[in-house]
Amino acid sequence: MTNSLAITTHEARRLWQDFQRRVDWANRDLDATDRADIRAEAATHIRDAMEAQTEGDEVTRLTAAMESYGTLPPAPPAWRQPLAVILHYGSILVLGVCGVFVLILLHMAVMEIFYPQAVGLWQHSQGDWSLSYEAQEGAEEILGSWFIPSILLFCAFVSALLYALWRFAVAPAGRVSRWMKD
Amino acid sequence: MTDKTDKVGVLERWISQARKGYFEMLLLARLQAGRAYGYQIVASLKQVPGFENLAEGTVYPVLTRMKNDGLVTAEWVAEDSGAPRKYYTTTPFGADVLAEMKAIWVAMSAALDAQELTT
């Protein structure tokens, strides 16, 4: 059911649109049908309340009617939901790419046990660095026996960051997932 | 904090909680008197002591919950004078629940009057 309120002035229209967003936000736990019904009922209610008032211009009567309706929490800004969608799916991409990178590093750490002369972090004569499964000609392996503990520590650190990102942006109970539903 | 402020604070908290408890019973009682739409229900409730400053919008989510619980039915009715209004009516189940609520209310009142709680 849809029900609208006939508003003539620009200021009253602005107040009314903000009020509708607040009503929707206040009832965000209800399903879409119930929310639409309450929105329509709010329009009827405000119209009745405005008609019951004889004094004041449209904005005054609308403001009084909305105040009687009760204090409604401010609705979140309109850009929050699309931003949440971008954050959510962007985070999934980051988690996938970084997850693969962490797995490769862990694999290198295992391979370092079997091929300590080949696998490592190499510094070239020009100053460039590279991670490689093969010994690099003219380059010096810089971590040596510290390669495995360094990689494990780095992987643990990155995994902790990825877990925090997952909790924030991807987990169903996370903040970003809640923003997506609001 | 003085004794008076303390008393006022305690009473305000108690009244606020009690109001929530009465709310559905009052709504059912109003609707048993005849079908009504939101603004009419609010106007009736505001006559009840303790509900004079009722935030009018709080009625609608409660009515929606009561409808989902089967206590009331709701129907949009087109009005000659303007936009449609949603009318609420109690169901037989709602009337039964109201009767139980009233019985509990009466028993509670009687217990307080008879000072049964002191024995």
Interface residues (C-beta under 8 A of the other chain):
Chain A: M1 N3 S4 V23 A26 N27 L30 D34 D37 I38 A40 E41 A42 A43 T44 H45 R47 D48 A49 S68 Y69 G70 T71 L72
Chain B: Y37 G38 Y39 V42 A55 E56 G57 T58 Y60 P61 T64 N68 A74 W76 G82 A83 P84 R85 K86
